[in-house]
Amino acid sequence: MTTPDSGSGQGSAASAAPGETTKTRFASIGSQYYAILVSLLAAFYLISNIAATKQMSFNLGFTDWVVDGGVFLFPLTYLLGGIITEVYGFRAALRAVLIGFTVMVVGAVVFGLVTASPPVGDAYNQEAFEILFGWDGVYVRILIASLIAFVAGQLMNAYVITWIKSRFGESNLWARLMSSTVFGQIVDTFIFGLIAFTTFPLFLNALPGIDLFPLMGWGEFWNYFILGVVYKCLIEWVLLPVTYAVVGMLKRHEPSYYQRVA
């Protein structure tokens, strides 16, 4: 058994993250693969939040499924978060989540500055920007809801993976990925929907420009929550073979994975 590199930030028992033990194996984050995964996570999260400014309704026959535009790409952020946690560990996943969080905040500030800047004659484009990125009450609510839900859900996702891995080692990868997805998506979808679409988050009334009114009734909210969790989990479970392939490739191509035990 190789002595872990204490300079990696996750190689000693004293610095082990929640759910990690001295027998849990992870790779060092100093590689191009980790950088690529974090870049994709941040990009998918930013794109999903822009798309989330539109609400949609799909008729499923037995009910109408109300959902936001982030439904197409956002589930893949959990797939990426699971891969990062499985290969690189909880601390590496936390770093990736914070990078995604920072990218979203910077994007929101830039979008706000662009919207507030005086246009050149074309009022139509200005109105379009204000609808998408104007710092009105709806946009701020969705932004706050997204940031809180993203951090909470991704950290739950990462914690479940490292907690199970610390007890079963390399076996039962499917159990880690599937159970972490369920818990992470429940936390994420519930928090986001509650803050973004209902009147529950009364603390938002203290923010300037916020007019707290429901974008969904409670019936629509529970419809959004239950069907959203089921859909997001199904997406990740359907893509489980892809996740297995990527995780296997990373473990084979990351020399530090089989040289180090965190």
Secondary structure, 3 states (H helix, E strand, C coil): CCCCCHHHCCCCHHHCCCCCCCCCCCCCCCCHHHHHHHHHHHHHHHHHHHHCCCEEEEECCCCEEEEEHHHCCCHHHHHHHHHHHHHHCHHHHHHHHHHHHHHHHHHHHHHHHHHHCCCCCCHHHHHHHHHHHCCCHHHHHHHHHHHHHHHHHHHHHHHHHHHHHHHHCCCCHHHHHHHHHHHHHHHHHHHHHHHHHCCCCHHHHHCCCCCCCCCCCHHHHHHHHHHHHHHHHHHHHHCHHHHHHHHHHHHHHCHHHHHCCC
